Structures are given as structure tokens and as C-alpha cells.
């Protein structure tokens, strides 16, 4: 199963989220460590100041007993069990703060601290008192008249963890907000950075629909090579199309001239009494036109840039058919959405729509309806007649070249097939609906320009 995003924007966003998250986690850990060090140093400075005061207040009497100047048990060292303790050890004598209340401050050997290699700072360690309260203790050693003296001063561990916790309560949400801000800024940056690609896609849509002949060259430097290649491809396709059209036109001319001469010769009296040969030449002419149309469709890679006014062309085609079939008094219903434009060649549109409208008038009993609207980016053209319709079992045959369901009606059976080929050329669709005795409805969908 693929977990990585398939879009450029998704990949950029995922990498940015991972990087920002990792960076903020590292930054949070570093900041927490720095805050812990700052708070610890402040507590250590207070404890060291108290230890220095105690050392300065020590004295030795004539009997060799150590004493201390009264008054150094001020707050917070006067509150029992507060965790703010001091204890002085010299030979077999121990002096304590009132907060110890006769208890004993047991200090384990301090752990190795590399900072002592570069300074004379007091050693610090962690222990607990008789009540189980966690303590942070510093130890200062000194000399009093040649006698070693050790001073332990402690503070409750909460004096460090409390301020640190309060700081982290504000720090962590701030880091989270910063992360969200960075991700939002990344989203904005991705959107702005990829906007030229969206504009390039819209430019290609304009070229395909016929609104533009080329992709605009005013692009960021990174996209200029792509735009140059696209425009070169468009020009190359246009040249190939023009060459194909010229070759097809020459072929049509070279074939139609002998056929016209043959048809003219057969029209002379006595040359074709039954008309069978004339019918065959007509079929040959129709087949030539059909296959030339298919060849032109296969070569028409650049047709998508053409535009056809659907309303005016349908109006012209229905007007012509109305005149041709005037004697049958067919009622015409005509409704076309204003300014409807199809992305196809005018000649191709006339051929495919003309075939279908001609069929509708040919088979209609009393009425023909032609409508055209724009729906979902498509030009939807519907041609309906009230004729006999087509049996359901024969519906698939009508789109096959040369298939005729009624041999008594003039024609060669290529109209719907040619129309389907032309519609497929432009990425559209052609649907035939109806039932026998209920008329026929043909729907064409072409890309709207």
C-alpha cells in the first residue's frame, strides 16, 4: 500500500510537517534543558550564598568547640520539614538549622560533574529527608583555623521543578502555536509557489479549447523550457495536420475526377439502362468520402483549437433541411442556448450535425426537434424525430459503416458512422435512443469552448 502523497503539494507539505515537527521537538527539549539549568543555577546561587554566610559566622572557642552566630535560621530555614535545611559538620561536632528539628541530613557522595574541572563551584547532589521529601543539596568544604569544615545546604526539589513546570505550561503551547503557524505559512508558500503550474494548466486548456493558439511565454524561468517544448509540439502538430489535409484533398481530387467522368459517361442514353452502375458509382463516391473523413479524423491532432458557433450553424443546417423537405410539411422545433460554442472544426461540425438532421427529416412523420445546451463543460445537442424509430435489437447496427435498415430509402448507410467518428475525434460521445414506433433521439456531446 502506497502511503506517500502522489501530488507535489502533498509531498512538500509532508516533508515540511515532518521537518517542522522534528525541529520543534528538538527545540522544546533544548529549551526545557536550558530552563532547568537556569532555575537550578538560581537555587544553587541562593544555597551557596547561605553556605558562605554560615562559614563566615563560624568560630572556635578556647575549648575547641565550634559555634555559630545566632540569627542565621531566618526564613525559610526556620520552618520544620520545609526542605530548606543546613547542616555543618566538623570533626565530631554537628550544627543544624531549626528546620531539621533534630533530624539528620544524610548526603550521599556527589556524582561526577565535569563543570568542577573548570571551576570551584560547590558540588550538588539529590537526596531526601526523613519525611521522604526530595531535596537538592550543595556541599561546601572550608578550613576553620586548620580544621576541615563541611557545610550542607538544601532546598526542596519543588523549588526547581515548580518554576520549571510553570514555564513549560506556557512554553509547550507556544511551541505548538508556532508549529501551526509554520505549517500554515508552508501551505501558503506551497500554494503561491505552485500557482504557475495551475496557470499553465489553464493555459493548456485554453489552447485545447481554441481560446488561445499558444501557451503564453510569460512564465517563471523554471517553466520556460517546458512552455517552449509545448509550443514547439503544438506547431509541429499544426504542420502535420496541414500536410495531412493537403494530401487528403489531393487524393479526393484525384479520385473524384475519374468518378465524375465515369458517372457522366454512364448518364448517356443506353449506357446504364437499369441505373445499377450509377448506383455503384454513388456508393464508391460515398465510401471514398467516408474513409477520407476517417483518415482526416485520425490525422486531426490539432482540431481541438477550432471553435464553432453552435447556434448559427444549427440554424443554417435546419433551414436548409426545412427547404429540402418542404413538401413533407415537417414541423421544426428549434431551441439553442445563446453564445454556445463547441471546440471543434466548423466543417466537421456541419458534416456530423448535417448527417443527423438530414436523417431526422428523412425519417420523421410530422415533426423534428433540435435543441442545444451547455452542461458540465459540454455542448449537448439533441436531435429528435417522431418517425418509426429503430428496433432495440438493431440499435447497435445503425452506427456501423454501410449498414442500412431500410433499403427503400435513398442513401448508403454511412451518415451515423461518419458522425460517430467525427464526435469521437473531439473526445465527445454520440448516443442513439428510442424504440420502434416511438421515434429516434440522437444526443451529441462535444467539449464546449
URWOTA-V376917 format. One line per field, one symbol per residue. psi: psi as a letter, one per 30 degrees, with the letter a starting at -180 (. if undefined). A space follows every 10 residues. Layout:
psi = ???
This chain:
psi = kkfkkfleee eeeeeeeeee eeeeeeeeee eeeeeeeeee eeeeeeeeee eeeeefgllk affgkklkkl gghlkggfkk gffjllkkkj bgkkkllfff hfakjjjlkk lkjffffglg llkklkalaf ggkklkkkkk klkjhfkkkk kkklkkfffe eeeeeeeeee eeeeeeeeee eeeeeeeeee eeefeeeeee eeeeeeeeff flflkkfill effeeeeeee eeeeeeeeee eeeeeeeeee eeefeeeeee eeeeeffkkf eiefgeeeee eeeeeeeeee eeeeeeeffh fgffflkkje eeeeeeeeee eeeeheffhk kkkkjkkkhk kkilkeeeee eeeeeeeeee eefkeflkkk lklkkhgkjj kkjklhafak kefgefffgk kgkkfjffkk lggfeeeeee eeeeeggalk kklllkggak kkkkjlkk.
